[in-house]
Amino acid sequence: MSGLKAQGDAAQNETKASGRRKRRSSVARYFTPRAGGRMTPGIYERKGRKAPSKIFAFTDKAPTYQKAFKFYPKMNAAAGRRFPRHFYRALAKAFATRRR
């Protein structure tokens, strides 16, 4: 947030070294382009003389995902096979070590 100059108090966590670093670099490392410009909306990072790279994209649409793996059926099958053995072993241990 402070890299985007969106933090309320920029000097809140500043040390002497970071103050010197800030004076050396007058350009912010992270920025958001102006509306209506050539760049698409998002957060960009400056890296020296290279072109800025987008690290976070802004969008109006909610993301949509497709299932890539059949995780839940396999997980439920494995749990159905293994749960009773582990449960009864833990229950026997709990009864054996209970306080009387």
C-alpha positions, -999 to +999 in steps of 0.1 A: +000+000+000+028+024+008+044+016-026+013+028-043+012+059-020-022+047-008-012+045+029-023+073+052+010+079+070+040+073+047+065+079+075+049+055+100+074+027+097+103+047+083+139+042+096+169+064+089+180+040+061+147+039+044+145+077+045+178+079+027+166+054+001+135+073-005+154+105-011+176+087-037+146+074-056+120+100-065+100+075-086+075+051-069+083+014-075+046+005-079+019+025-097-015+024-112-020+039-147-043+068-152-078+060-165-081+063-203-044+057-209-028+030-231-022+007-202-049-017-189-061-011-154-040-028-127-010-024-105+024-022-122+059-025-110+088-005-123+121-024-127+149+000-137+148+009-174+127-021-184+091-017-194+068-019-163+053-053-156+017-058-145+015-077-112-022-073-104-051-069-128-083-050-122-115-063-137-153-058-134-162-095-139-162-122-113-138-151-121-152-184-134-135-217-128-139-252-142-131-283-122-097-295-131-094-326-109-119-351-095-107-344-060-139-348-038-150-383-051-115-396-045-111-380-011-145-393+001-137-428-011-103-428+007-119-413+039-146-440+038-120-467+037-095-453+063-117-434+087-132-463+107-097-479+114-082-446+125-112-436+145-115-468+165-077-469+171-079-433+185-109-441+206-092-472+221-062-450+229-084-423+245-101-449+268-068-465+277-052-432+287-082-416+304-081-402+339-099-422+366 
